[in-house]
Amino acid sequence: MRIQLGRAKTVLLAVAASAGLAACGQTLGEQALVGGATGIGAAAVTGGNVGTGALVGAGANVAYCQTNPGACN
C-alpha cells in the first residue's frame, strides 16, 4: 500500500504538534514561545503562512496551558 505524500505530511505534523504541546513551558512567555515554534513548524510542513502559524500556535498553547495547568508541568 502506497502512502501519499499529503498523508505523510499530516502524520508528521500531528507528531510534531504533540511533541511541542507536551513541553508547554512554565511561564506565560515560555508557553507562547513553545506554541509559536510548534505553529511555525506546522505551517512550514503544510505550506501555510508561518506568521499565522506562529500566532495560532502561541494562542492555542497558552490557552491550553492556562486551562489545564497540571498538564503543562
N, CA, C and O atoms as a MOPAC input file, in Angstrom:
PM7 MOZYME 1SCF
protein

 N      0.84400 1    -1.17800 1     0.00000 1
 C      0.00000 1     0.00000 1     0.00000 1
 C      0.88600 1     1.23700 1     0.00000 1
 O      1.77400 1     1.37400 1     0.84200 1
 N      0.65200 1     2.10100 1    -0.90900 1
 C      1.47300 1     3.29500 1    -1.06900 1
 C      0.89400 1     4.44200 1    -0.24400 1
 O     -0.29700 1     4.74300 1    -0.33100 1
 N      1.74800 1     5.07700 1     0.55600 1
 C      1.30800 1     6.22000 1     1.35800 1
 C      1.49300 1     7.48200 1     0.52900 1
 O      2.56400 1     7.71300 1    -0.03200 1
 N      0.45800 1     8.28900 1     0.45500 1
 C      0.53500 1     9.52700 1    -0.29600 1
 C      1.35100 1    10.55400 1     0.47200 1
 O      1.39700 1    10.52300 1     1.70200 1
 N      1.99300 1    11.46400 1    -0.24900 1
 C      2.82700 1    12.48300 1     0.36000 1
 C      2.02500 1    13.37400 1     1.29500 1
 O      2.51500 1    13.72700 1     2.36800 1
 N      0.81800 1    13.74300 1     0.92300 1
 C     -0.02600 1    14.58400 1     1.77100 1
 C     -0.34900 1    13.90500 1     3.09400 1
 O     -0.35800 1    14.55300 1     4.14100 1
 N     -0.60600 1    12.63800 1     3.05100 1
 C     -0.90000 1    11.88100 1     4.27800 1
 C      0.33300 1    11.79300 1     5.17200 1
 O      0.22000 1    11.90600 1     6.39300 1
 N      1.48900 1    11.59700 1     4.58600 1
 C      2.73100 1    11.54000 1     5.36400 1
 C      2.99300 1    12.87000 1     6.05200 1
 O      3.43100 1    12.89400 1     7.20300 1
 N      2.73100 1    13.98700 1     5.35800 1
 C      2.89400 1    15.31200 1     5.96900 1
 C      1.93500 1    15.48600 1     7.13400 1
 O      2.30600 1    16.05700 1     8.16000 1
 N      0.72000 1    15.00700 1     6.99400 1
 C     -0.27000 1    15.12700 1     8.06800 1
 C      0.16100 1    14.34900 1     9.29600 1
 O      0.03900 1    14.84000 1    10.41800 1
 N      0.65900 1    13.15400 1     9.09700 1
 C      1.12400 1    12.33800 1    10.22200 1
 C      2.32500 1    13.00200 1    10.88800 1
 O      2.39300 1    13.07100 1    12.11500 1
 N      3.26800 1    13.48900 1    10.09100 1
 C      4.43600 1    14.17800 1    10.63600 1
 C      4.01700 1    15.41300 1    11.41900 1
 O      4.55700 1    15.68300 1    12.49100 1
 N      3.07700 1    16.14800 1    10.90200 1
 C      2.56800 1    17.33300 1    11.58500 1
 C      1.93300 1    16.97700 1    12.92100 1
 O      2.16300 1    17.66600 1    13.91500 1
 N      1.15400 1    15.93300 1    12.95900 1
 C      0.49900 1    15.52100 1    14.20300 1
 C      1.52800 1    15.11400 1    15.25200 1
 O      1.38000 1    15.44800 1    16.42800 1
 N      2.55500 1    14.40500 1    14.84500 1
 C      3.61200 1    14.00300 1    15.78100 1
 C      4.36500 1    15.22300 1    16.28900 1
 O      4.63600 1    15.32100 1    17.48600 1
 N      4.70400 1    16.14700 1    15.41100 1
 C      5.43400 1    17.35400 1    15.80700 1
 C      4.59600 1    18.22100 1    16.74200 1
 O      5.11100 1    18.75600 1    17.72300 1
 N      3.31700 1    18.35900 1    16.44000 1
 C      2.44800 1    19.16400 1    17.29100 1
 C      2.29000 1    18.54000 1    18.66700 1
 O      2.28300 1    19.24500 1    19.67600 1
 N      2.16600 1    17.23100 1    18.71000 1
 C      2.04400 1    16.55000 1    20.00600 1
 C      3.31000 1    16.72300 1    20.83700 1
 O      3.23400 1    16.94900 1    22.04500 1
 N      4.45600 1    16.61800 1    20.20600 1
 C      5.72200 1    16.79400 1    20.92100 1
 C      5.85600 1    18.22300 1    21.41800 1
 O      6.32400 1    18.45300 1    22.53300 1
 N      5.45200 1    19.17200 1    20.60800 1
 C      5.53900 1    20.57600 1    21.01700 1
 C      4.62500 1    20.89600 1    22.17200 1
 O      5.01000 1    21.63200 1    23.08100 1
 N      3.43800 1    20.36500 1    22.15500 1
 C      2.49800 1    20.64800 1    23.23100 1
 C      2.81100 1    19.88200 1    24.50400 1
 O      2.34100 1    20.24600 1    25.58100 1
 N      3.59600 1    18.83200 1    24.38700 1
 C      3.96800 1    18.07300 1    25.57900 1
 C      4.91300 1    18.87700 1    26.46900 1
 O      5.00500 1    18.62100 1    27.66900 1
 N      5.60400 1    19.83600 1    25.89200 1
 C      6.52700 1    20.68900 1    26.64000 1
 C      5.97500 1    22.10500 1    26.64400 1
 O      6.47800 1    22.97400 1    25.93300 1
 N      4.94800 1    22.33700 1    27.43800 1
 C      4.22000 1    23.60300 1    27.39800 1
 C      5.03300 1    24.80700 1    27.84100 1
 O      4.90300 1    25.88200 1    27.25600 1
 N      5.86200 1    24.65300 1    28.85200 1
 C      6.57600 1    25.78700 1    29.41900 1
 C      6.00600 1    26.14900 1    30.77300 1
 O      4.82800 1    25.91100 1    31.04100 1
 N      6.82700 1    26.71700 1    31.61900 1
 C      6.41700 1    27.04200 1    32.98400 1
 C      5.76900 1    28.41700 1    33.09300 1
 O      4.86200 1    28.60700 1    33.90300 1
 N      6.21900 1    29.37600 1    32.29100 1
 C      5.68700 1    30.73500 1    32.36800 1
 C      4.83000 1    31.02000 1    31.13500 1
 O      4.84900 1    30.26800 1    30.16000 1
 N      4.09100 1    32.10100 1    31.19800 1
 C      3.25200 1    32.50100 1    30.07700 1
 C      4.10100 1    32.73900 1    28.82400 1
 O      3.70900 1    32.35300 1    27.72300 1
 N      5.26000 1    33.37300 1    28.99500 1
 C      6.14700 1    33.62000 1    27.86200 1
 C      6.67500 1    32.34200 1    27.24100 1
 O      6.72900 1    32.21200 1    26.01800 1
 N      7.06800 1    31.39500 1    28.09000 1
 C      7.54900 1    30.10800 1    27.57700 1
 C      6.44400 1    29.37200 1    26.83700 1
 O      6.68500 1    28.76000 1    25.79600 1
 N      5.23700 1    29.43300 1    27.37200 1
 C      4.10300 1    28.76900 1    26.73000 1
 C      3.84400 1    29.36300 1    25.34900 1
 O      3.59400 1    28.63000 1    24.39300 1
 N      3.90400 1    30.68400 1    25.24400 1
 C      3.69900 1    31.34200 1    23.95200 1
 C      4.82700 1    30.99800 1    22.98700 1
 O      4.58200 1    30.76500 1    21.80300 1
 N      6.05600 1    30.96500 1    23.48500 1
 C      7.20800 1    30.66000 1    22.64100 1
 C      7.15300 1    29.23100 1    22.09900 1
 O      7.37800 1    29.00800 1    20.90900 1
 N      6.85600 1    28.27000 1    22.96900 1
 C      6.77900 1    26.86700 1    22.53600 1
 C      5.62500 1    26.68100 1    21.54800 1
 O      5.78500 1    26.01400 1    20.52600 1
 N      4.48100 1    27.26000 1    21.84700 1
 C      3.34400 1    27.15000 1    20.93200 1
 C      3.60800 1    27.81500 1    19.59900 1
 O      3.23900 1    27.28800 1    18.54900 1
 N      4.25200 1    28.97700 1    19.64000 1
 C      4.59200 1    29.67500 1    18.40200 1
 C      5.55400 1    28.87600 1    17.54300 1
 O      5.38800 1    28.79200 1    16.32600 1
 N      6.55600 1    28.29000 1    18.17600 1
 C      7.52200 1    27.46700 1    17.43800 1
 C      6.84200 1    26.25000 1    16.81400 1
 O      7.13700 1    25.87800 1    15.67800 1
 N      5.93500 1    25.63900 1    17.56300 1
 C      5.19300 1    24.49300 1    17.02500 1
 C      4.32600 1    24.92400 1    15.84900 1
 O      4.22800 1    24.21700 1    14.84600 1
 N      3.70200 1    26.08300 1    15.98000 1
 C      2.87400 1    26.61300 1    14.89300 1
 C      3.67100 1    26.92100 1    13.64200 1
 O      3.21100 1    26.67000 1    12.52900 1
 N      4.87400 1    27.47000 1    13.82300 1
 C      5.75000 1    27.75000 1    12.68400 1
 C      6.12400 1    26.44400 1    11.98300 1
 O      6.09400 1    26.36000 1    10.75500 1
 N      6.47600 1    25.43200 1    12.77000 1
 C      6.82500 1    24.13500 1    12.19200 1
 C      5.66900 1    23.52400 1    11.43000 1
 O      5.84900 1    22.98300 1    10.33900 1
 N      4.48200 1    23.61100 1    12.00500 1
 C      3.30300 1    23.05300 1    11.34300 1
 C      3.01600 1    23.78600 1    10.03400 1
 O      2.68700 1    23.16000 1     9.02700 1
 N      3.14100 1    25.10500 1    10.05100 1
 C      2.88900 1    25.88700 1     8.83400 1
 C      3.93600 1    25.57800 1     7.76300 1
 O      3.61000 1    25.48900 1     6.58000 1
 N      5.17800 1    25.41600 1     8.17600 1
 C      6.23600 1    25.11400 1     7.21000 1
 C      6.01700 1    23.75100 1     6.55600 1
 O      6.21200 1    23.60000 1     5.35000 1
 N      5.61400 1    22.76900 1     7.34700 1
 C      5.38700 1    21.42400 1     6.81100 1
 C      4.20000 1    21.40000 1     5.85900 1
 O      4.23400 1    20.70600 1     4.84200 1
 N      3.15600 1    22.14900 1     6.18000 1
 C      1.94500 1    22.11100 1     5.35900 1
 C      1.91900 1    23.16200 1     4.25800 1
 O      0.98400 1    23.19800 1     3.45800 1
 N      2.94400 1    24.02400 1     4.20800 1
 C      2.97900 1    25.05200 1     3.17500 1
 C      2.12800 1    26.25900 1     3.50200 1
 O      1.77300 1    27.02800 1     2.61000 1
 N      1.79300 1    26.43700 1     4.77800 1
 C      0.97400 1    27.56300 1     5.19300 1
 C      1.80400 1    28.79000 1     5.51900 1
 O      3.02400 1    28.78900 1     5.36100 1
 N      1.13600 1    29.82600 1     5.97100 1
 C      1.78400 1    31.07700 1     6.35400 1
 C      2.40900 1    30.90800 1     7.73500 1
 O      1.70200 1    30.61300 1     8.69900 1
 N      3.72300 1    31.09100 1     7.84400 1
 C      4.40000 1    30.86200 1     9.12000 1
 C      4.01800 1    31.89700 1    10.17300 1
 O      4.00400 1    31.58200 1    11.36300 1
 N      3.71200 1    33.11400 1     9.76600 1
 C      3.27300 1    34.13300 1    10.72300 1
 C      1.94700 1    33.75600 1    11.36600 1
 O      1.77700 1    33.86700 1    12.58000 1
 N      1.02700 1    33.31800 1    10.54800 1
 C     -0.26100 1    32.86500 1    11.06300 1
 C     -0.08700 1    31.62800 1    11.93300 1
 O     -0.72300 1    31.50100 1    12.97900 1
 N      0.77400 1    30.72300 1    11.50000 1
 C      1.05000 1    29.51700 1    12.28600 1
 C      1.59900 1    29.85600 1    13.65200 1
 O      1.21900 1    29.23800 1    14.64700 1
 N      2.50100 1    30.84300 1    13.71400 1
 C      3.08200 1    31.25900 1    14.99000 1
 C      2.02000 1    31.84200 1    15.91400 1
 O      1.98100 1    31.52000 1    17.10100 1
 N      1.16600 1    32.69400 1    15.37400 1
 C      0.11700 1    33.30600 1    16.19900 1
 C     -0.89300 1    32.27900 1    16.69900 1
 O     -1.25800 1    32.27600 1    17.87500 1
 N     -1.33600 1    31.42000 1    15.81000 1
 C     -2.31500 1    30.39600 1    16.19500 1
 C     -1.69300 1    29.41500 1    17.18600 1
 O     -2.33100 1    29.05200 1    18.17400 1
 N     -0.47200 1    28.98600 1    16.93800 1
 C      0.20100 1    28.04800 1    17.83400 1
 C      0.42300 1    28.63500 1    19.21700 1
 O      0.18400 1    27.97000 1    20.22500 1
 N      0.88000 1    29.88300 1    19.26600 1
 C      1.11300 1    30.53700 1    20.56200 1
 C     -0.19000 1    30.68200 1    21.33400 1
 O     -0.25400 1    30.36500 1    22.52100 1
 N     -1.21700 1    31.16000 1    20.66200 1
 C     -2.50900 1    31.33500 1    21.33000 1
 C     -3.09900 1    30.02200 1    21.80900 1
 O     -3.62900 1    29.93800 1    22.91700 1
 N     -3.00900 1    29.00800 1    20.98200 1
 C     -3.56700 1    27.70300 1    21.35700 1
 C     -2.82200 1    27.09500 1    22.53700 1
 O     -3.44400 1    26.53800 1    23.44100 1
 N     -1.50000 1    27.19600 1    22.53700 1
 C     -0.71800 1    26.60000 1    23.61800 1
 C     -0.94600 1    27.34700 1    24.92700 1
 O     -1.09100 1    26.72100 1    25.97700 1
 N     -0.97900 1    28.67200 1    24.87700 1
 C     -1.23900 1    29.44700 1    26.09400 1
 C     -2.62600 1    29.12200 1    26.63300 1
 O     -2.79700 1    28.91400 1    27.83400 1
 N     -3.61100 1    29.07900 1    25.74700 1
 C     -4.97800 1    28.76900 1    26.18500 1
 C     -5.04300 1    27.38500 1    26.81900 1
 O     -5.67400 1    27.21000 1    27.86200 1
 N     -4.40000 1    26.40800 1    26.20200 1
 C     -4.42200 1    25.04800 1    26.74800 1
 C     -3.72100 1    24.99500 1    28.10200 1
 O     -4.25700 1    24.43600 1    29.06000 1
 N     -2.53000 1    25.57400 1    28.18300 1
 C     -1.75500 1    25.50600 1    29.42300 1
 C     -2.41400 1    26.27700 1    30.56100 1
 O     -2.32500 1    25.86600 1    31.71800 1
 N     -3.06400 1    27.37400 1    30.24800 1
 C     -3.74400 1    28.14200 1    31.28200 1
 C     -5.02000 1    27.43800 1    31.75200 1
 O     -5.40400 1    27.56700 1    32.91500 1
 N     -5.66800 1    26.70500 1    30.86900 1
 C     -6.87400 1    25.96700 1    31.21100 1
 C     -6.55600 1    24.67200 1    31.95200 1
 O     -7.31800 1    24.24100 1    32.81700 1
 N     -5.42100 1    24.05200 1    31.60700 1
 C     -5.01400 1    22.77000 1    32.18800 1
 C     -3.61100 1    22.87700 1    32.79200 1
 O     -2.67400 1    22.27900 1    32.26400 1
 N     -3.45100 1    23.62000 1    33.87700 1
 C     -2.10400 1    23.86600 1    34.40100 1
 C     -1.36900 1    22.58800 1    34.84100 1
 O     -0.14000 1    22.55400 1    34.77900 1
 N     -2.05600 1    21.57200 1    35.26800 1
 C     -1.40100 1    20.33100 1    35.68500 1
 C     -0.78300 1    19.57200 1    34.52900 1
 O      0.13200 1    18.77600 1    34.74100 1
 N     -1.25500 1    19.79500 1    33.31700 1
 C     -0.74700 1    19.09300 1    32.14300 1
 C      0.52500 1    19.72700 1    31.59000 1
 O      1.17600 1    19.15200 1    30.71700 1
 N      0.87400 1    20.87800 1    32.07900 1
 C      1.99300 1    21.64300 1    31.48500 1
 C      3.17000 1    21.79100 1    32.43000 1
 O      3.91500 1    22.76500 1    32.32300 1
 N      3.35700 1    20.88300 1    33.32800 1
 C      4.50000 1    20.98700 1    34.24500 1
 C      5.66000 1    20.18800 1    33.75800 1
 O      6.70700 1    20.16100 1    34.40500 1

